[in-house]
Structure formats: C-alpha cells, structure tokens
Amino acid sequence: MNPMKTLLAALVLTGAFALPALAADAPLDQAILQIQHDWAHINYEVPEKQRADAFEGLEKRAEAVARQYPERAEPLIWEGIVYSSHAGAKGGLGALGLAKQARNLLQAAEKIDPNAMQGSIYTSLGTLYYKVPGWPIGFGDDDKAQAYLKKALQTNPTGIDANYFWADFQYGQHHYKDAAQALEKAMNAPARPERPLADKGRHQEINALMAKIRSQAGDVAVLQPGAR
C-alpha cells in the first residue's frame, strides 16, 4: 500500500464531533447538522472506493456555508473536517494538499473562536499533526499534536472524540495503558442524540483500537498500574 495513503487514511476519522447549541441562528444550525449527517453517511455507509468523490461534493457545500457565515467558527471547522476526510479517502501525495487546506481552515476557525464546538478545533488539529507525515514530506509534528490533544481534553474532558483521539495518539506512542484508560472514558462518553450514526461508528472504532491494544500489550500490560 502507498505509505502516504496509509499514513493519511486515518484522517477520515476526524469528523464525528459533537455539535452544541449554536447562538440563535436556526439556518446555520440546520446547515451544519446536515453536513454532519452527510459526513457520517459517507464515512460509515458509502463504499470506500466512492468516498473521495462523495467527500469532494460535501467539501463544496461546506465551503458555501462557511462563505455565508464568515464571522462564525463552526462552518470553518466542518469545512476543515471534510477536507481532512477527503484527504484520508484520497490517499497519495494529493492527499497532503487537502490536509494542508484542512489545517489552514481549522487555524482560521481557531482565530475566531478556539473553543467552538467543545474544542473540536483542538482535536482536529491534533489529529492532523500526528497523522500527517513529518518533514520533509509533510507538516506532521508529535509535539504539536500532543499539545492540541491535551487542550481538547481540557475543554471537553468527557467527550467521545477528545478521548478517542488522545487514545489513538497514545497508542501510536506505545503508551498502551494510557490509551486504554482514554478509551474507557470514550466508551462511557455522553451520547449525542442528534448524531446516532456518528456515535455508532465511533464506538466501533473504539472497540477496534482496544482490540489492537490487547493484542499487542495483553490485559496485564493494559491494566497493571504503571504499565506503558
């Protein structure tokens, strides 16, 4: 498999974030909810070979919403999430350009409201920084990834996504006990009634990652105090 595609494939996971109530703007609320719904459908129900094209279409719709509400962070966040998902579905060197665009959009949203959507900016940027290859190929940076993911947990300590992606990062660092503890928190995170498909898909990913940890580290390594 193309190594760039392997490294970027997980970017498609970054889009299942909770949507808190936005400031009284029903049309914006509805537009974002529709993007979220369509993202989950593409990510979890559309055949893998068709996802890149589907995400590209959703990308254009997300961009239109962001242009309509330039003063709001939420549309930019979702435009960035869709770009990162498109990168994961596309793979190859072309995916790196999409990942850079995702990073730029999320950084623009951070300037408007860094805590929008319960810290989803931090989770998204952190995930990009640890999934994208580092220099000289890409902009990946584990130190930046850790800093952003910690901010995400500080902002939303019980969130399913903040805990799942922290666990995934810790797994990549071979810190299996820390990863397993974060996954336990993710499993017990509050349900998102407006996002049933996203929650279902995320729980499948949580279970899959826990299985990897147990396969590589075993129950003793995962559960014993001080185990890494």
C-alpha positions as CSV (number, residue, x, y, z in Angstrom):
1,M,0.0,0.0,0.0
2,N,1.2,3.5,-0.7
3,P,2.8,4.8,2.5
4,M,1.3,8.2,2.2
5,K,-2.2,6.6,1.8
6,T,-1.5,4.5,4.9
7,L,-0.5,7.5,7.0
8,L,-3.3,9.7,5.9
9,A,-6.1,7.1,5.8
10,A,-6.9,7.8,9.5
11,L,-7.7,11.4,8.7
12,V,-11.1,10.3,7.7
13,L,-11.8,9.6,11.3
14,T,-11.6,13.2,12.5
15,G,-15.2,14.3,11.6
16,A,-17.5,12.9,14.3
17,F,-17.6,15.8,16.7
18,A,-20.5,16.9,18.8
19,L,-22.5,20.0,17.9
20,P,-23.5,22.1,20.9
21,A,-26.3,24.5,20.5
22,L,-25.1,27.4,18.4
23,A,-26.0,31.0,19.0
24,A,-29.6,31.6,17.9
25,D,-29.2,31.1,14.2
26,A,-31.6,28.3,13.0
27,P,-30.4,28.3,9.3
28,L,-26.8,27.8,10.4
29,D,-27.7,25.2,12.9
30,Q,-29.6,23.3,10.2
31,A,-26.9,23.6,7.6
32,I,-24.2,22.2,9.9
33,L,-26.5,19.4,11.1
34,Q,-27.0,18.4,7.5
35,I,-23.2,18.5,6.8
36,Q,-22.7,16.3,9.9
37,H,-25.3,13.9,8.9
38,D,-23.9,13.6,5.3
39,W,-20.4,13.3,6.7
40,A,-21.4,10.3,8.8
41,H,-23.2,8.7,5.9
42,I,-20.2,9.0,3.6
43,N,-17.7,7.9,6.3
44,Y,-19.6,4.9,7.6
45,E,-22.0,3.8,4.9
46,V,-20.6,4.7,1.5
47,P,-18.3,2.1,-0.1
48,E,-14.6,3.0,0.4
49,K,-13.9,3.5,-3.3
50,Q,-16.7,6.1,-3.6
51,R,-15.8,8.1,-0.6
52,A,-13.3,10.5,-2.1
53,D,-15.8,11.8,-4.7
54,A,-18.5,12.0,-2.1
55,F,-16.4,14.0,0.2
56,E,-15.4,16.3,-2.6
57,G,-19.0,17.1,-3.2
58,L,-19.6,17.7,0.5
59,E,-16.5,19.9,0.6
60,K,-18.1,22.3,-1.8
61,R,-21.3,22.5,0.2
62,A,-19.3,23.1,3.4
63,E,-17.3,25.8,1.7
64,A,-20.6,27.5,0.7
65,V,-21.9,27.6,4.3
66,A,-18.5,28.9,5.5
67,R,-18.7,31.8,3.0
68,Q,-22.2,32.6,4.1
69,Y,-21.2,32.9,7.7
70,P,-17.6,34.3,7.6
71,E,-17.8,35.5,11.2
72,R,-18.5,32.1,12.7
73,A,-16.0,29.4,13.5
74,E,-18.4,26.4,13.2
75,P,-18.7,26.3,9.4
76,L,-14.9,26.6,9.1
77,I,-14.4,23.7,11.5
78,W,-16.7,21.5,9.4
79,E,-15.1,22.6,6.2
80,G,-11.7,21.6,7.6
81,I,-13.1,18.3,8.8
82,V,-14.5,17.5,5.4
83,Y,-11.2,18.4,3.8
84,S,-9.3,16.1,6.1
85,S,-11.8,13.3,5.5
86,H,-11.3,13.8,1.7
87,A,-7.5,13.6,2.3
88,G,-7.9,10.3,4.1
89,A,-10.2,8.9,1.4
90,K,-8.0,10.0,-1.5
91,G,-4.6,9.0,-0.2
92,G,-1.3,9.5,-2.0
93,L,0.6,12.8,-2.4
94,G,-2.5,14.6,-3.5
95,A,-3.9,14.0,0.0
96,L,-1.2,16.1,1.6
97,G,-2.5,19.3,-0.2
98,L,-6.0,18.5,1.1
99,A,-4.6,18.0,4.6
100,K,-2.8,21.4,4.5
101,Q,-6.0,23.0,3.4
102,A,-7.8,21.4,6.4
103,R,-5.1,22.7,8.7
104,N,-5.4,26.2,7.3
105,L,-9.2,26.2,7.7
106,L,-9.0,25.0,11.3
107,Q,-6.4,27.6,12.2
108,A,-8.7,30.3,10.7
109,A,-11.5,28.9,12.9
110,E,-9.2,28.9,15.9
111,K,-8.7,32.7,15.4
112,I,-12.4,33.3,15.5
113,D,-13.3,31.0,18.5
114,P,-10.9,28.4,19.7
115,N,-13.4,26.8,22.0
116,A,-16.2,26.4,19.4
117,M,-17.9,23.0,19.2
118,Q,-16.4,22.0,22.6
119,G,-12.8,22.2,21.5
120,S,-13.2,20.3,18.2
121,I,-10.6,22.6,16.6
122,Y,-8.0,21.2,19.1
123,T,-9.0,17.6,18.4
124,S,-8.9,18.1,14.6
125,L,-5.6,19.9,14.5
126,G,-4.0,17.5,17.0
127,T,-5.1,14.5,14.8
128,L,-3.8,16.2,11.7
129,Y,-0.4,16.8,13.3
130,Y,0.1,13.2,14.3
131,K,-1.4,11.5,11.3
132,V,0.4,13.6,8.5
133,P,4.0,12.6,7.8
134,G,6.6,15.0,9.2
135,W,9.3,17.0,7.5
136,P,10.4,16.8,4.7
137,I,7.3,15.2,3.3
138,G,4.6,17.0,5.4
139,F,3.8,19.1,8.4
140,G,3.4,16.4,11.0
141,D,4.6,17.2,14.5
142,D,4.0,14.9,17.5
143,D,4.8,17.7,20.0
144,K,2.1,20.0,18.4
145,A,-0.2,17.0,18.2
146,Q,0.1,16.3,21.9
147,A,-0.4,20.0,22.9
148,Y,-3.6,20.3,20.8
149,L,-5.0,17.0,22.0
150,K,-4.4,17.9,25.6
151,K,-6.2,21.2,25.0
152,A,-9.1,19.2,23.6
153,L,-9.3,17.1,26.8
154,Q,-9.1,20.2,28.9
155,T,-12.0,21.8,27.0
156,N,-14.2,18.6,26.8
157,P,-12.8,16.0,29.3
158,T,-15.7,13.6,28.9
159,G,-16.1,13.9,25.1
160,I,-16.0,10.8,23.0
161,D,-13.8,12.3,20.3
162,A,-11.4,14.1,22.6
163,N,-10.8,10.8,24.4
164,Y,-10.7,8.5,21.4
165,F,-8.1,10.6,19.5
166,W,-6.0,11.0,22.6
167,A,-6.1,7.2,23.0
168,D,-5.1,6.8,19.3
169,F,-2.2,9.1,19.8
170,Q,-1.1,7.3,22.9
171,Y,-1.4,4.0,21.1
172,G,0.9,5.3,18.4
173,Q,3.4,6.3,21.1
174,H,3.2,2.7,22.5
175,H,1.7,4.0,25.8
176,Y,-0.9,1.3,25.9
177,K,-2.2,1.8,29.5
178,D,-2.8,5.5,28.8
179,A,-4.5,4.6,25.6
180,A,-6.7,2.0,27.2
181,Q,-7.7,4.4,30.0
182,A,-8.7,7.1,27.5
183,L,-10.7,4.5,25.5
184,E,-12.7,3.6,28.7
185,K,-13.6,7.2,29.0
186,A,-14.6,7.4,25.3
187,M,-16.8,4.3,25.7
188,N,-18.7,6.0,28.6
189,A,-19.0,9.4,27.0
190,P,-22.4,11.0,26.9
191,A,-24.5,10.0,23.8
192,R,-25.1,12.6,21.1
193,P,-28.9,12.2,20.3
194,E,-28.5,14.2,17.1
195,R,-25.6,12.1,15.9
196,P,-26.6,8.4,16.3
197,L,-24.7,7.2,13.2
198,A,-21.5,9.0,14.2
199,D,-21.7,7.6,17.7
200,K,-22.2,4.1,16.4
201,G,-19.2,4.4,14.1
202,R,-17.0,5.9,16.7
203,H,-17.8,3.1,19.2
204,Q,-16.9,0.6,16.5
205,E,-13.5,2.4,16.2
206,I,-13.1,2.4,20.0
207,N,-13.6,-1.3,20.1
208,A,-11.2,-1.9,17.3
209,L,-8.5,0.1,18.9
210,M,-9.0,-1.6,22.2
211,A,-8.6,-5.0,20.5
212,K,-5.3,-3.8,19.0
213,I,-4.1,-2.8,22.4
214,R,-5.0,-6.1,24.0
215,S,-3.5,-8.0,21.1
216,Q,-0.2,-6.2,21.3
217,A,0.1,-5.5,25.1
218,G,-2.3,-8.0,26.6
219,D,-4.7,-7.4,29.5
220,V,-1.9,-7.4,32.1
221,A,0.1,-4.6,30.3
222,V,-3.1,-2.6,29.8
223,L,-4.5,-2.9,33.3
224,Q,-1.5,-3.0,35.6
225,P,-0.5,0.3,37.3
226,G,2.5,1.9,35.6
227,A,2.3,-0.3,32.5
228,R,3.0,1.6,29.3
